[in-house]
Amino acid sequence: MTNILITGSHGQLGNEMQQAAARYPAFNYIYTDIDELDICDKTALEIFVKAHTVDIIVNCAAYTAVDKAEDDVELCYKINRDAVKNIAEIAAANKLKVVHVSTDYVYDGTNHVPYTEDQPVCPSSVYGKSKLAGEEALLERCRQAVIIRTSWLYSSFGSNFVKTMMKRGAECDSLNVIFDQVGTPTYAADLAEAIMNLLDHEPFVPGIYHFSNEGVCSWYDFAKSIHRIAGIECSVQPIETKDYPTRTPRPHYSVLNKSKIKATYEITIPHWEESLEKCIALLQKKV
């Protein structure tokens, strides 16, 4: 039986991977997070991989605190670049396959049409630069690697924009949300399902792929839909990025073209509002 190591299993995507994996019983899964396995420790990772006869590594672990990364540069690179380098070298030495999750932040957000995988990258933040460095470290060392760039990730697990908007919408009469940043929300459950589809697919085709839900929206549109679907009465006002300054510049346009992953791995991708309805239904059941 194929043994799949899933790192970062306590995060949004890691938790969704555990849900999706239950539908693929042909594989054996090993779930780890920092408490069970520190992927920044190459020796520990190598011992673990050999002890568990790992065949595939799905790396869901990442440093994702975008603003904090500007001050926490060393740790950000340690997790997003150096740990990925460790995975790549161990995978190459042991002939393992790797699936690694990256981000739309590798682009500068100046496009006006959806980004394809072969377009030039130009990250403008420490987070984006560290994620690109991780991509490069993996591709340089491991031929059997798939990199999936995604955007605006949310889930019924962990902290994310959907949960924040539901909480703040219930507490406040009015909210201001940015309308001049455009992209696509990604339900982590859909990404997890896509990864499992990919692992179950023959042949395994290495390379860089994009995955988000279908459709396009601004953060303002996203917030309005969250409140409408959740039945929350709150006035949401559109504001410009300049009126909500953050430490780190965000891409103004980060829509990803998904043609490559759809064609190569024969997957269909739901529209973002359809998936948002599923996530909110789960969140409301948990209350």
URTA-V279220 format. One record per pair of residues at least 12 apart in sequence whose ideal C-beta (glycine too) atoms are under 8 Angstrom apart, sorted by sequence separation. I is the first residue (numbers start at 1). J is the second residue. D is the distance in whole Angstrom. If there is no record, write none. Layout:
i->{I;I}
j->{J;J}
d->{D;D}
//
This chain:
i->{6;63;107;135;165;224;18;63;87;223;17;107;108;6;63;106;107;108;109;32;63;84;106;107;108;220;4;14;62;63;106;194;61;62;105;220;14;39;105;191;218;107;9;11;30;39;61;105;106;4;6;9;10;105;190;2;3;4;6;9;30;59;103;161;1;2;3;4;5;6;7;8;59;103;106;186;1;2;3;4;6;7;105;106;186;187;1;3;5;34;185;186;33;59;103;184;185;102;106;183;184;7;57;102;184;152;154;157;184;7;102;117;151;152;154;155;184;185;102;151;152;153;154;155;156;183;184;57;100;151;152;154;155;182;183;100;151;153;182;150;182;181;185;40;100;153;180;181;40;57;59;62;66;179;216;39;54;56;57;58;59;98;178;179;17;45;49;55;56;57;58;59;60;150;178;179;40;45;54;55;56;57;59;177;178;179;5;17;40;56;106;148;177;212;5;39;42;46;50;98;212;214;229;41;45;49;100;102;104;177;211;14;40;98;99;100;101;102;103;104;148;177;210;212;5;13;14;39;42;49;80;97;98;99;100;101;102;103;104;148;210;211;229;39;42;96;97;98;100;102;103;104;175;210;225;229;3;5;11;81;85;88;92;95;97;99;101;3;4;7;11;76;80;84;88;91;92;210;211;222;226;230;3;4;5;7;8;9;11;76;79;80;83;84;87;91;92;209;210;225;229;3;4;5;6;7;8;81;85;88;89;146;209;2;3;4;5;7;8;73;77;80;81;84;85;88;89;91;207;230;2;4;6;7;8;76;80;84;88;91;169;226;230;70;82;87;209;214;217;69;70;77;81;85;209;213;214;215;69;88;165;169;207;212;213;214;215;69;146;161;165;169;211;213;214;215;66;146;149;175;177;179;205;213;144;146;147;149;150;152;166;174;175;176;177;178;179;180;181;205;212;66;69;145;146;147;148;149;150;151;161;165;166;169;173;174;175;176;177;178;179;180;213;65;144;146;147;148;149;150;161;165;170;172;173;174;175;176;177;178;213;64;143;146;148;169;174;176;178;198;63;162;166;170;201;161;169;201;166;168;178;63;169;176;194;198;176;183;197;62;139;181;197;198;152;181;182;183;184;197;181;182;183;184;194;109;180;181;182;183;184;135;181;182;194;194;104;190;7;190;187;187;190;186;189;185;13;184;187;187;189;101;117;185;189;117;185;187;117;187;117;116;115;99;99;99;151;151;151;102;150;97;149;104;148;162;166;162;166;162;163;127;162;126;125;156;125;155;124;154;156;124;156;156;58;16;115;13;15;115;117;12;16;58;109;112;114;115;116;12;13;15;109;110;111;113;114;115;12;15;56;108;109;110;114;116;117;107;109;111;116;12;109;11;12;105;11;104;107;12;105;104;104;20;19;16;20;24;27;15;16;19;20;23;26;13;16;17;20;21;24;12;16;20;24;70;13;17;70;13;17;67;69;67;67;66;66;4}
j->{18;75;119;147;177;236;31;76;100;236;31;121;122;21;78;121;122;123;124;48;79;100;122;123;124;236;21;31;79;80;123;211;79;80;123;238;33;59;125;211;238;128;31;33;52;61;83;127;128;27;29;32;33;128;213;26;27;28;30;33;54;83;127;185;26;27;28;29;30;31;32;33;84;128;131;211;27;28;29;30;32;33;131;132;212;213;28;30;32;61;212;213;61;87;131;212;213;131;135;212;213;37;87;132;214;183;185;188;215;39;134;149;183;184;186;187;216;217;135;184;185;186;187;188;189;216;217;91;134;185;186;188;189;216;217;135;186;188;217;186;218;218;222;78;138;191;218;219;79;96;98;101;105;218;255;79;94;96;97;98;99;138;218;219;58;86;90;96;97;98;99;100;101;191;219;220;82;87;96;97;98;99;101;219;220;221;48;60;83;99;149;191;220;255;49;83;86;90;94;142;256;258;273;86;90;94;145;147;149;222;256;60;86;144;145;146;147;148;149;150;194;223;256;258;52;60;61;86;89;96;127;144;145;146;147;148;149;150;151;195;257;258;276;87;90;144;145;146;148;150;151;152;223;258;273;277;52;54;60;130;134;137;141;144;146;148;150;53;54;57;61;126;130;134;138;141;142;260;261;272;276;280;54;55;56;58;59;60;62;127;130;131;134;135;138;142;143;260;261;276;280;55;56;57;58;59;60;133;137;140;141;198;261;55;56;57;58;60;61;126;130;133;134;137;138;141;142;144;260;283;56;58;60;61;62;130;134;138;142;145;223;280;284;125;137;142;264;269;272;125;126;133;137;141;265;269;270;271;126;145;222;226;264;269;270;271;272;127;204;219;223;227;269;271;272;273;125;205;208;234;236;238;264;272;204;206;207;209;210;212;226;234;235;236;237;238;239;240;241;265;272;127;130;206;207;208;209;210;211;212;222;226;227;230;234;235;236;237;238;239;240;241;274;127;206;208;209;210;211;212;223;227;232;234;235;236;237;238;239;240;275;127;206;209;211;232;237;239;241;261;127;226;230;234;265;226;234;266;232;234;244;130;236;243;261;265;244;251;265;131;208;250;266;267;222;251;252;253;254;267;252;253;254;255;265;181;252;253;254;255;256;208;254;255;267;269;183;269;87;270;270;272;275;272;275;272;101;272;275;276;278;191;207;275;279;208;276;278;209;279;210;210;210;195;198;199;254;255;256;208;256;204;256;212;261;276;280;279;283;280;283;248;283;248;248;279;249;279;249;279;282;251;283;286;195;155;254;153;155;255;257;153;157;199;250;253;255;256;257;154;155;157;251;252;253;255;256;257;155;158;199;251;252;253;257;259;260;251;253;255;260;157;254;157;158;251;158;251;254;160;254;254;256;189;189;188;192;196;199;188;189;192;193;196;200;188;191;192;195;196;199;188;192;196;200;247;191;195;248;192;196;246;248;247;248;248;250;199}
d->{8;6;7;5;8;5;6;5;7;5;8;6;4;8;8;4;7;7;8;8;4;6;8;7;5;7;8;7;6;5;5;5;7;6;6;5;7;7;6;6;8;8;4;8;5;6;7;6;6;5;6;6;4;3;6;7;8;7;7;5;7;8;8;8;7;5;5;5;5;5;6;6;7;7;6;7;7;7;8;7;7;7;6;5;4;6;5;6;7;8;7;6;7;6;5;4;6;5;7;8;6;7;6;8;7;5;6;7;6;6;7;8;5;6;7;7;6;7;5;6;4;5;7;4;8;7;7;6;7;8;6;7;7;6;8;7;6;5;7;5;5;6;6;5;6;7;7;6;7;6;7;7;7;5;5;8;8;6;8;8;7;7;7;7;7;5;6;6;5;5;5;5;6;6;5;4;6;7;6;7;7;7;7;5;6;8;8;6;5;7;7;7;5;8;7;4;4;5;7;6;5;7;8;8;6;6;6;5;6;8;7;4;7;7;8;7;8;7;6;7;8;4;4;7;7;4;8;6;7;7;8;5;4;5;5;5;5;7;4;7;6;6;6;6;7;7;7;7;7;7;7;8;7;5;6;5;6;5;6;5;8;6;5;7;8;7;6;5;8;7;7;6;4;4;5;8;5;7;6;8;7;5;5;7;7;7;7;7;8;6;8;5;8;8;7;5;7;6;6;6;5;5;5;5;5;5;4;4;4;7;5;6;4;5;7;8;7;6;3;5;5;7;5;5;8;4;8;7;8;8;7;6;6;4;7;5;5;5;4;7;8;7;7;7;8;8;7;5;7;7;5;7;6;7;8;6;7;5;4;7;8;7;8;8;6;5;5;4;8;7;5;5;7;6;7;7;6;8;7;6;6;4;5;4;7;6;7;7;8;7;6;7;7;8;7;8;7;5;6;7;8;5;7;5;7;5;5;5;5;5;7;5;8;7;7;4;5;5;7;6;7;6;8;8;6;8;7;7;7;6;8;7;6;6;6;8;7;8;7;7;5;7;6;6;5;4;6;5;6;8;7;6;5;8;5;8;4;7;7;8;6;7;8;7;7;5;7;7;6;7;8;6;8;8;8;7;7;7;8;5;6;5;4;6;7;8;6;8;8;6;7;7;8;7;6;8;7;7;8;6;8;7;6;8;7;5;6;6;4;7;7;8;7;8;7;5;7;7;6;6;6;8;7;6;7;7;5;8;6;8;8;6;6;8;7;7;7;6;7;7;7;7;7;8;4;6;6;7;5;7;4;8;5;7;6;6;7;7;7;7;8;6;7;8;7;6;4;5;5;7;7;4;3;7;5;8;6;6;4;7;6;7;5;7;4;8;6;6;5;8;7;5;5;8;4;7;6;6;6;6;8;4;6;7;7;4;4;5;7;8;5;7;5;7;7;5;7;5;7;7;8;5;4;5;6;5;6;7;6;6;8;6;7;4;5;5;8;7}
//
